[in-house]
Amino acid sequence: MKIKEIFLSKDDDDKVELINSLNFDDYEDKWDLILEVIEDKNEYDLVRIEALKVIEIIDVHKIILNK
């Protein structure tokens, strides 16, 4: 199951926990999900904030260069 499918099946509190776990877990579609969550103005605000935190602690330049 893809991480996005798992994310969509969760309630708001579980979505926050899942996004937090992405700091440590690696899924093929992890970055796509994080970017979609941040862009979705209808998503639970705390989930969007946590997604921004994940991006804040990573080396964005490395990810962009690898794509």
N, C-alpha and C positions, 0 to 999 in steps of 0.2 A: 504494500500500500504506500502511495506517495504521501509525503508530509502534508501537502495541501489538503488531501482527502481527510487525513487525520485531523488537521486543524479545523476544517469545516464541520466535523462531527462533534466538536467540543462546545461546551457553554463558555461564557465570557471568562470566568475565573480559570477554567482549565486551559483556555487559549493563552492566558498570561503565563501560566506555568510552562506550557509547551514552547512558547517563544523564548522564555528564559533558558530552557534546556538546549536551545539551538546554539547557545554560546559554547557548548561542549560537544554536541552531537553534530555529525556531518551527514547530510542528506544530499542527494543529487540536485534536488530542486529547492534547497534551503534558501538561497539568495533570491530566487524568483518569488517565493512566498513572502519573505521579509519585505521586499520592495512593494509587492501588491498590498500588503497590510498597511504599510506606511501611506500609500497613495489613496487607500479607501477611506473617504471621509465619513462613511457610514459605519465603519468598524468601531468597536469599543475603544475609547480613547486610551485607556491604560494599556491595551494590547499594542496600540500604535506607538506609545511611548517606550514600551519594552523593546519593540522592534528597532526603534531608533538607538536604544542603548546597545543592542547587539552590533549595529553598524559602527557605533562610536568606538568600540574596543578592538575592532579588527583593522587590519592594514588594507584599506580600501584600494589603494594604488595597486597592490599585488593582485587583487581580485580582478580589477579592471584590465590589467595587463594580461592576465591569463585568459581572458575571454577574447 
